[in-house]
């Protein structure tokens, strides 16, 4: 848990310092459904990230919920990379990959506890911007999890033997725009609010 807090603190520090550049700090709060091996569970996730232009990177924490307590929560921590493309004035299409570790894998009522696993996921989604810095999100994901020992025994790797899962997620994204550098000059010397007028005088 301490390592997770250190990673989140480091990412937050980078985000705050990045506000004086063209990087933008973003955070996502989402909820959805995860389906794997005939079991469907609700989950929630939070993501802290940075975005510059079309590219974004973030650290995501996700945990499933078990309303009937038929299984233990499944928690995973993943590094996400996304490509974003605006397709309408307020609509954005994005896709990306996430890879990380399942901190506590699904455990059914049989009591069998699975070891920590590695995970990889593809996702595709849409964002609708209700304002410049707030967007509603929806995305679909497809991923797989396996442990190192199983992966080593299966070499050459056969993806058909690995447990897969799908997700459907909705939520909200909040962005903090970068700081705009202000020019402390009289208004008459500023062109379009950005550049000063340079004037030379001669006798």
C-alpha positions in Angstrom: 0.0 0.0 0.0 2.9 2.3 0.8 4.3 1.9 -2.8 0.9 2.8 -4.2 0.7 6.0 -2.2 4.3 6.9 -3.2 3.4 6.5 -6.9 0.3 8.6 -6.6 2.1 11.3 -4.7 4.9 11.4 -7.3 2.3 11.6 -10.1 0.5 14.4 -8.3 3.8 16.3 -7.8 4.6 16.0 -11.5 1.1 17.2 -12.4 1.3 20.3 -10.1 4.7 21.3 -11.5 3.5 20.7 -15.0 0.8 23.4 -14.8 3.3 26.0 -15.9 3.9 24.1 -19.2 1.6 22.8 -22.0 0.8 19.6 -19.9 -2.6 19.3 -18.4 -3.4 17.4 -15.2 -6.6 15.2 -15.5 -8.4 12.9 -13.1 -11.1 10.3 -13.9 -13.7 8.8 -11.6 -15.6 5.9 -13.2 -17.9 3.0 -12.4 -19.0 0.0 -14.4 -19.3 -3.7 -14.9 -16.5 -6.3 -15.3 -17.4 -9.7 -16.8 -15.0 -12.7 -16.5 -15.7 -16.5 -16.7 -19.4 -16.1 -16.4 -19.2 -13.8 -13.4 -20.2 -10.1 -13.7 -19.3 -7.7 -10.9 -19.7 -3.9 -10.5 -16.5 -1.9 -9.9 -15.2 1.6 -9.5 -11.9 3.2 -10.6 -10.0 6.4 -10.2 -7.2 7.6 -12.5 -4.6 10.4 -12.1 -2.9 11.5 -15.2 -1.2 14.0 -17.5 -2.2 15.0 -21.0 -0.4 16.9 -23.7 -2.0 17.3 -27.1 -3.4 14.0 -28.4 -1.5 11.8 -25.9 -2.2 11.1 -22.3 -0.7 8.9 -19.5 -2.2 8.0 -16.2 -2.1 5.7 -13.2 -5.4 3.8 -12.6 -6.6 2.1 -9.4 -9.6 -0.2 -9.8 -11.6 -2.4 -7.4 -14.6 -4.7 -7.9 -17.5 -4.8 -5.5 -19.4 -8.0 -4.4 -22.9 -7.0 -3.3 -23.7 -10.6 -2.2 -20.2 -11.3 -0.8 -19.8 -14.3 -3.0 -16.2 -13.4 -3.8 -13.4 -11.2 -2.6 -12.7 -7.8 -4.2 -10.3 -7.8 -7.1 -7.9 -4.8 -7.0 -5.5 -3.8 -9.8 -3.1 -1.0 -10.4 -2.3 -0.1 -14.0 -0.3 2.4 -16.1 -2.4 3.7 -19.0 -1.5 5.3 -22.3 -4.2 6.8 -24.5 -4.5 8.6 -27.8 -7.3 11.2 -28.1 -8.9 12.5 -31.2 -11.6 15.2 -31.4 -14.4 14.2 -33.8 -16.9 17.0 -33.1 -16.8 20.3 -31.2 -17.7 18.6 -27.9 -17.0 15.0 -28.7 -13.7 13.1 -28.4 -12.8 9.5 -29.4 -10.0 7.8 -27.5 -8.3 4.5 -27.3 -5.4 3.1 -25.4 -3.7 0.3 -23.5 -3.3 -0.4 -19.8 -0.9 -2.8 -18.1 -0.2 -3.5 -14.5 -0.8 -5.9 -11.6 -3.9 -7.4 -10.0 -3.2 -6.9 -6.3 -5.8 -9.3 -5.1 -7.2 -11.7 -7.7 -10.8 -12.9 -7.8 -11.5 -15.6 -5.2 -14.7 -17.5 -5.3 -16.5 -19.2 -2.4 -14.3 -22.3 -2.9 -11.7 -20.4 -0.9 -9.0 -20.8 -3.5 -6.7 -17.8 -3.4 -4.9 -17.0 -6.6 -1.5 -15.3 -6.7 -0.8 -11.8 -7.8 -1.2 -11.5 -11.6 -0.1 -9.3 -14.4 -2.8 -7.7 -16.6 -3.1 -6.1 -20.0 -6.1 -4.3 -21.4 -7.3 -2.5 -24.5 -9.9 0.2 -24.3 -11.9 2.4 -26.6 -14.2 5.2 -25.5 -16.0 8.5 -26.0 -15.9 11.7 -24.0 -18.6 14.4 -24.2 -17.4 17.8 -22.9 -20.0 19.6 -20.9 -17.5 22.4 -20.4 -13.9 23.1 -21.4 -12.5 21.1 -18.5 -15.3 18.6 -17.5 -16.3 15.6 -19.7 -18.7 12.6 -19.4 -17.0 9.4 -20.4 -18.0 6.0 -21.6 -15.6 3.2 -22.7 -15.4 -0.5 -23.4 -12.4 -2.6 -22.5 -11.0 -6.1 -23.2 -8.2 -7.6 -21.2 -6.4 -10.6 -19.9 -4.7 -11.6 -16.6 -2.1 -14.3 -15.9 0.6 -15.0 -13.4 4.3 -15.2 -14.2 4.7 -18.9 -13.4 1.8 -19.9 -15.7 3.1 -17.6 -18.5 6.6 -19.2 -18.2 5.2 -22.7 -18.4 3.1 -21.9 -21.5 6.0 -20.6 -23.6 5.5 -20.2 -26.6 2.6 -18.2 -25.3 -0.9 -19.2 -26.4 -3.5 -16.5 -25.7 -6.4 -18.9 -25.9 -5.4 -20.4 -22.5 -5.5 -17.1 -20.6 -8.5 -15.9 -18.7 -10.0 -12.8 -20.4 -12.4 -10.2 -19.2 -14.5 -7.3 -20.6 -15.6 -4.1 -19.1 -18.2 -1.4 -19.7 -17.5 1.9 -17.9 -19.0 5.3 -17.5 -17.8 8.3 -15.4 -16.6 11.9 -15.4 -13.2 13.5 -16.2 -12.0 16.7 -14.7 -9.1 18.6 -16.2 -7.0 21.4 -14.7 -5.8 23.7 -17.6 -2.2 24.8 -17.7 -1.3 28.2 -16.3 -1.3 31.0 -18.8 1.8 33.3 -18.6 0.7 36.9 -18.2 2.6 39.8 -19.7 2.8 42.6 -17.2 2.7 45.5 -19.8 0.2 48.2 -20.5 -2.7 47.0 -22.6 -1.7 49.3 -25.5 1.6 47.4 -25.9 0.0 43.9 -26.2 -1.1 42.4 -29.5 -4.0 39.9 -29.3 -3.3 39.5 -25.6 -0.1 37.5 -26.3 2.9 39.4 -27.7 4.3 42.9 -26.9 4.7 45.5 -29.6 8.4 46.3 -30.2 8.8 49.9 -31.4 12.1 51.7 -32.3 12.4 55.4 -32.3 14.9 57.5 -34.3 15.6 61.3 -34.5 
